[in-house]
Amino acid sequence: MVEVTDGNGCVNTDTMVVLVNELPTVFAGNDTSFCDGGSVQLNAQGTGTFVWAPAGGLNDPNIQDPIASPTANTTYSVTITDGNGCQNADIINVSIDALPTVDAGPDLWVCPGFGELLLGSGSGTYSWSPGADLDDPNSATPTADPATSTVYTLTVTSGNNCTASDAMTLVVNDDPPADAGADQTICLGQQVVLGGNPSGLPGSTFNWLPGATLNDPTSANPLSTPDATTTYTLIVTSDTCTSSDR
């Protein structure tokens, strides 16, 4: 109320009301996380217009429920402005969960009718696909016995439910890999190592012909000391299958 008195001693009064509006309620949501390379949808609660900051990593900073895809752990603030122009803000922490490590192992070869141990590894729980020809598709190292060549995919799931995958090929063939190596030229009296890198699969047996000028004709990579131009043939046996190269 305001009271005014003039020079004649007359008095008059008037009043005014100052209305104090409550701040709008706002809740940015519970702290959340997502798997590296993915995204998470935010969903603020409140009535009014929304502005998120920082805007980086958001598909639209001016909506209630933007999709967040930051490249690092980020604290987002959301400010609500209501119809009276009053503002209030809240924050939410968005963190990035690392993907698990996964390695399906090297490509392998197997003779028809034989099984082969897959060599997977990783940090979490395992699932191989397809799993029909595996003795345990939830093991890191199941034994595979496919009828035909197959690409196996290993998926590892971490404790925070993030997943990562890797693939390998198991070749089913009557001819095991054999690599006698590239043609080479040496001077008389010199020595040279034969074979590829590798000459065949680990666990295979090797037989080089002719073997007279080799230090070990049953080695994967023997040392040769020929006294004349020589063509060497490598015979590789794996399981019950045999192939050759020269």
C-alpha positions as CSV (number, residue, x, y, z in Angstrom):
1,M,0.0,0.0,0.0
2,V,1.1,3.5,-0.7
3,E,-0.2,6.6,1.2
4,V,0.1,10.2,-0.1
5,T,-0.4,13.4,1.9
6,D,-0.6,16.7,0.0
7,G,0.1,20.2,1.2
8,N,-3.4,20.6,2.6
9,G,-3.0,17.6,4.8
10,C,-5.3,15.5,2.7
11,V,-4.4,11.8,2.5
12,N,-5.1,9.2,0.0
13,T,-4.0,5.6,-0.4
14,D,-3.6,2.9,-3.1
15,T,-2.5,-0.7,-3.1
16,M,-0.8,-3.1,-5.5
17,V,-0.3,-6.8,-5.5
18,V,3.1,-8.4,-6.5
19,L,2.4,-12.0,-7.6
20,V,5.3,-14.4,-7.1
21,N,5.2,-17.4,-9.5
22,E,6.6,-20.7,-8.5
23,L,9.6,-21.9,-10.5
24,P,8.7,-24.7,-13.0
25,T,9.5,-28.2,-11.9
26,V,12.1,-30.0,-14.0
27,F,13.8,-33.4,-13.8
28,A,16.5,-34.2,-16.4
29,G,16.2,-37.9,-15.6
30,N,18.4,-40.4,-13.8
31,D,22.1,-40.7,-14.7
32,T,22.4,-43.1,-17.6
33,S,25.0,-44.8,-19.9
34,F,25.2,-46.4,-23.3
35,C,27.5,-48.7,-25.2
36,D,30.4,-47.1,-27.1
37,G,29.3,-46.3,-30.7
38,G,25.6,-46.2,-29.7
39,S,23.2,-43.6,-28.3
40,V,20.7,-43.0,-25.5
41,Q,17.4,-41.1,-25.5
42,L,17.0,-38.5,-22.8
43,N,13.6,-37.6,-21.5
44,A,13.2,-34.5,-19.2
45,Q,10.1,-34.1,-17.1
46,G,8.3,-30.7,-16.8
47,T,6.0,-28.3,-18.5
48,G,7.4,-25.5,-20.7
49,T,10.0,-25.1,-23.4
50,F,13.2,-27.1,-23.2
51,V,16.8,-26.2,-23.9
52,W,19.6,-28.7,-23.4
53,A,23.3,-27.8,-23.1
54,P,25.8,-28.5,-24.3
55,A,24.2,-29.1,-27.7
56,G,27.1,-31.3,-29.0
57,G,26.1,-34.9,-29.3
58,L,22.3,-34.2,-29.3
59,N,20.1,-34.6,-32.3
60,D,18.0,-31.6,-31.2
61,P,18.8,-29.6,-28.0
62,N,15.4,-27.8,-28.1
63,I,13.1,-30.8,-27.5
64,Q,12.1,-32.7,-24.4
65,D,13.6,-36.0,-25.4
66,P,16.7,-35.6,-27.6
67,I,18.9,-38.5,-28.6
68,A,22.4,-38.2,-27.1
69,S,25.4,-39.6,-28.9
70,P,28.4,-37.9,-27.2
71,T,31.9,-39.1,-27.8
72,A,32.9,-38.7,-24.1
73,N,31.3,-38.8,-20.8
74,T,29.1,-35.7,-20.6
75,T,27.0,-33.8,-18.1
76,Y,23.9,-32.3,-19.8
77,S,21.8,-29.5,-18.3
78,V,18.2,-29.0,-19.3
79,T,16.5,-25.6,-18.7
80,I,12.7,-25.3,-18.7
81,T,11.0,-21.9,-19.3
82,D,7.3,-21.9,-18.4
83,G,4.5,-19.6,-19.6
84,N,5.3,-17.0,-17.1
85,G,8.9,-16.7,-18.3
86,C,10.2,-18.4,-15.1
87,Q,13.1,-20.9,-15.6
88,N,14.5,-23.8,-13.7
89,A,17.2,-26.3,-14.6
90,D,18.5,-29.8,-13.8
91,I,21.4,-32.0,-14.9
92,I,22.0,-35.6,-16.0
93,N,25.3,-37.4,-16.4
94,V,25.7,-39.5,-19.5
95,S,28.6,-42.0,-19.5
96,I,30.0,-44.3,-22.2
97,D,30.5,-48.0,-21.5
98,A,33.4,-49.6,-23.3
99,L,32.7,-52.5,-25.7
100,P,34.1,-55.9,-24.6
101,T,37.1,-57.3,-26.3
102,V,36.5,-60.2,-28.8
103,D,38.6,-62.3,-31.0
104,A,37.1,-65.3,-33.0
105,G,40.6,-66.6,-33.6
106,P,42.4,-67.4,-36.9
107,D,40.8,-69.0,-39.9
108,L,41.2,-72.8,-39.7
109,W,41.0,-75.8,-42.0
110,V,39.7,-79.3,-41.3
111,C,39.4,-82.5,-43.2
112,P,35.8,-83.7,-43.8
113,G,34.6,-85.8,-40.9
114,F,36.9,-84.3,-38.4
115,G,36.3,-81.7,-35.7
116,E,38.4,-78.6,-35.0
117,L,38.8,-76.5,-31.9
118,L,37.8,-72.9,-32.4
119,L,40.1,-70.4,-30.7
120,G,37.9,-67.6,-29.5
121,S,38.7,-65.2,-26.6
122,G,37.2,-62.1,-25.1
123,S,36.0,-60.3,-21.9
124,G,32.5,-61.4,-21.1
125,T,30.0,-64.2,-22.0
126,Y,30.3,-66.0,-25.3
127,S,27.8,-66.9,-28.1
128,W,28.8,-68.5,-31.4
129,S,26.6,-68.5,-34.5
130,P,25.7,-70.7,-36.2
131,G,25.8,-73.1,-33.2
132,A,24.3,-76.3,-34.7
133,D,27.7,-77.9,-35.4
134,L,29.4,-76.8,-32.2
135,D,29.6,-78.9,-29.0
136,D,29.1,-75.8,-26.9
137,P,28.2,-72.5,-28.6
138,N,28.6,-70.7,-25.3
139,S,32.2,-71.7,-24.8
140,A,35.2,-69.6,-26.0
141,T,36.7,-72.6,-27.6
142,P,34.0,-75.0,-28.8
143,T,34.7,-77.9,-31.1
144,A,33.2,-77.5,-34.6
145,D,32.3,-80.4,-36.9
146,P,30.6,-78.8,-39.9
147,A,29.9,-80.7,-43.1
148,T,30.9,-77.8,-45.3
149,S,33.0,-74.7,-44.9
150,T,31.4,-72.3,-42.4
151,V,31.9,-68.7,-41.2
152,Y,31.4,-68.6,-37.5
153,T,30.7,-65.4,-35.6
154,L,31.6,-64.9,-32.0
155,T,29.6,-62.4,-30.0
156,V,30.9,-61.4,-26.5
157,T,28.5,-59.6,-24.1
158,S,30.0,-57.7,-21.2
159,G,28.5,-57.1,-17.7
160,N,27.0,-53.8,-18.8
161,N,25.3,-55.6,-21.6
162,C,27.5,-54.2,-24.4
163,T,28.3,-56.5,-27.2
164,A,31.1,-56.9,-29.8
165,S,31.5,-59.5,-32.5
166,D,34.3,-61.1,-34.7
167,A,34.2,-63.8,-37.3
168,M,36.4,-66.6,-38.6
169,T,36.2,-69.2,-41.3
170,L,36.5,-72.9,-40.9
171,V,37.3,-74.5,-44.3
172,V,36.3,-78.1,-44.8
173,N,38.3,-79.5,-47.7
174,D,40.1,-82.7,-48.8
175,D,43.2,-80.6,-49.6
176,P,45.0,-79.2,-46.6
177,P,46.9,-75.9,-47.2
178,A,50.4,-76.5,-48.7
179,D,52.9,-73.8,-49.6
180,A,56.3,-74.7,-50.9
181,G,57.2,-71.0,-51.1
182,A,58.3,-68.9,-54.0
183,D,61.0,-69.9,-56.5
184,Q,64.5,-68.9,-55.4
185,T,67.9,-68.3,-56.9
186,I,71.2,-68.9,-55.1
187,C,74.9,-69.3,-55.9
188,L,76.6,-72.7,-55.8
189,G,77.5,-73.6,-52.3
190,Q,74.9,-71.3,-50.7
191,Q,72.0,-72.4,-48.6
192,V,68.3,-71.4,-48.7
193,V,65.2,-71.9,-46.5
194,L,62.3,-73.6,-48.3
195,G,58.6,-73.3,-47.6
196,G,56.0,-70.6,-47.0
197,N,55.1,-68.7,-43.9
198,P,53.6,-71.0,-42.9
199,S,54.1,-74.0,-45.2
200,G,51.0,-75.6,-43.8
201,L,48.7,-75.8,-40.8
202,P,50.2,-76.3,-37.4
203,G,50.0,-80.0,-36.5
204,S,50.4,-81.2,-40.1
205,T,53.1,-83.5,-41.2
206,F,55.5,-82.5,-43.9
207,N,57.6,-84.4,-46.4
208,W,59.9,-82.7,-48.9
209,L,61.1,-84.5,-52.1
210,P,63.9,-85.0,-53.0
211,G,65.2,-84.9,-49.5
212,A,68.9,-85.7,-50.0
213,T,70.1,-82.1,-50.0
214,L,67.8,-81.0,-47.1
215,N,68.9,-80.8,-43.5
216,D,65.4,-82.2,-42.5
217,P,63.0,-83.2,-45.2
218,T,60.2,-83.6,-42.6
219,S,60.5,-80.0,-41.4
220,A,58.0,-77.3,-42.5
221,N,60.9,-75.0,-43.5
222,P,64.0,-77.1,-44.1
223,L,67.4,-75.8,-45.1
224,S,68.4,-76.7,-48.7
225,T,72.0,-76.9,-50.0
226,P,71.5,-78.1,-53.6
227,D,74.5,-78.7,-56.0
228,A,72.3,-78.2,-59.0
229,T,68.9,-76.6,-60.0
230,T,66.3,-78.6,-58.1
231,T,62.5,-78.7,-58.0
232,Y,61.3,-79.6,-54.5
233,T,57.8,-80.9,-53.8
234,L,56.2,-80.4,-50.5
235,I,53.6,-83.0,-49.4
236,V,51.4,-82.0,-46.4
237,T,49.2,-84.4,-44.5
238,S,46.6,-83.2,-42.0
239,D,44.1,-85.6,-40.4
240,T,43.6,-88.1,-43.3
241,C,43.9,-85.6,-46.1
242,T,47.0,-84.9,-48.2
243,S,48.0,-82.2,-50.7
244,S,51.2,-81.0,-52.3
245,D,52.9,-78.0,-53.7
246,R,56.2,-77.3,-55.4
